Amino acid sequence: MRRSEPAAGVILRFRRDAASLALAVALGFWLAGASYGSSVPGQQVPAIQALAQQGWQPLGSGALRWFGLRIYEAALWAPDAQAWRDGGAFALAIAYERTIPSARLVKATEDEMRRLGVADEARIASWRPALEQAFPDVSAGDVIVGIHRPGEGVHFHYGERSSGVVTDPDFAAAFFAIWLDERTREPGLRARLIGDRTDG
């Protein structure tokens, strides 16, 4: 017949298991907090830091995946964190997770402009030099930021440097439509960017 464990041993083991559980729960909350606090793409680059100092806040963020592979994570920033307004001031930060050559980035951008019908071939061709400057070859960890201000077009930043300014408002509308137009190829990503939790 198996002898029962002494009462003192039971109490000691209970206290030890309870302490371990409490530590695990505390560590879990700490890790969750650390992950959440550092999860906004682009928040460490100078362009976004400068906007944050002006009171800009992230509206939302989300990842683009292709056949299950994460291509990049994006975040949308704006002066008013409560709502996104088409045509207002905002910034789109894209943090790449893979190496992609400039030519592929530019072609993908032009293809989406064509699909959305936001510009004809002549206009798209005229914007190509600006796109090539704004989108150099990228590697995992690189961040590109496009800042839209009404009446000023788009200011691009690559890492820590400015990578071009396009003052054409038609270009600004066509470019950001790729992510923010209701006809975007990635409606779930759009919903997360603008902070709409009812879609995607």
N, C-alpha and C positions, 0 to 999 in steps of 0.2 A: 504494500500500500504506500502511495506517494505521500511524503510528509508535506504539510501545508507550509507556505513561506511565512516566516516570522512577520509580524505586523510592522516592525520597524523597517524591514526590507521593502515591504510593499509601499510604505510611505516614501522612502527614499527613492525608489524607482519611479513612483508617480511624480515626485517633484522634479526628477531629472528629465523625464519625458515631457512634462509641462514646460520646463525651461527650454528644451530643445524646440518645442513647437512654437513658443513665443519668439525665439530667436529667428526661426524660419519665417514666421509671419512678418516680423519686423524687417528682415532682410528683403523679403518679397516686396513690401511696400517701398523700401528704399530703392530697390532696383527699378521698380515701376516708375517712381518719381524721377530717377536719374534718366531713364529712357525717354520719358515724356518731355523732360526739360530740354533735351538735346535733339529732339526729333524733327524740328522745323528746318527743312532744307534751306541752305543759303544763309542762315542767321549769323554765321561767322564771317561772311565776306564784307569788306568795307562798305560797299554800296548799300547793303541791307542794314548794316549797323548804323549808317548815317540816317537812314529813314526811320529806324527804330528810335533814335535820339530825338527825332521830330514828332514822335508819338504814333508812328505807323505800327500796325499790329498784323499778325497773320490771320487771314480769314479761314484758311483751311489748307490741307496738303494731301497728296496722294501719289502713288507710284504708277508708272506705266510699265506694263509687262507685255512681253511678246513670247508666246508659247511657253508661258510660265517663267521666263527669265526677266528679271528686273532690268529695265533699260535706264530709267532715271526716276528720280523723285522730284516732284514740283511743289511749290508753295506759292500762294497768292497773298500779297500784302496790300494793305490800304490804310488811309488815314482814319477811316471809321471801321472798326472791327465788327460792327453790328450788321452791316449789309454791304453787298457788292452792287455797284451801279455801273452799268455799261456806259462807256464814254467818260467815266470819271477818272480820278487819279488812282493808279494801282501799280504794283510791281509783280512780275512773275519771275521766280527764281527756279532754275532747273539744275539739279545736282546729278551729274551723270555717274552711272555705276559701271560703264563699259567703255572701251576705246571705240570711238567712231570717227572716221575721217570727215573733214570739212565738206567734201563733195557730196557725201551721203546725207549729211545734215541739211545742206542747201537744197538738194533734190527732194528730200522728203517734205521740206517746207513748201517748196514750189508746187509739188504734187497736191498737197492739201489745199493750197490756195485755188488751184484749178478745180479740185473736186467741189469745193464750196462755192465756186463761181464768183469770188469776190473781186476778181480782176481778169482782164484779158491777157493774152500772151505777150503783147507788147509791153504792158505795164509790169508784168512779172519779170520779163527779161531786163527791164530798166532797173529793177530792184536787186538784181543778182549781185552786183558788186558790193552793195551794202550788206547783203546776207553773208557773202563770203568773208567780209571783214568782221561781222558780228559773231559768226560761227566758225572759228578755226577748228583744227583737229582737237578732239577732246579725249581725255583718259578718265578712268575711274577716280572720282574725287573732285574733278573740275566742276565749276559752277558758272553758269551764264545767267545774267539778270537782265531783264528788259523792263525799263521803267516807263510807264505811260503817264504823261501829264497833258491834260486838255490844252490844245493849241500849240503844244511843243513837240508832238510826235513821240518817238521812242529813243531813249538813251540806253545803249547797251553797255554792259560791263562783263568782262571775262576775268574771273579771279579778282585780282587787285587793281586791274587797270580798266580804263574806258576802252571799249572796242567799237565805238562809232555812235553817231547820232543821225537819225533819219527824221527830218522835219515834216515829211509828207503825211498828212492825216489819213489819206487813203491806205498808205502802207501800214500805218499803225492799226487801222481797223482790220485790214486783211491778215496781218500777222497774228494778232491776238485772237482772231476768230478761230484759229486752229484749235485753241483750247477752250475758249469761252463762248463761242457761238452755240446756240441750241442744236445746230446740225453737226456738231463736232463728232469725230469718229469715236471718241471716248467719253460718252455721256456720264459714266460713273465717275471718271476722274474730274470732269467739269463740276459735278455736284459736290464732290469733296473740296475742290478748290474754292468754290464760292460759299462754302459753309452750309450747303443744302443737304441735310441728312435724310431727306425724304426720297432721294434717288440714289441708285447705285450702292 
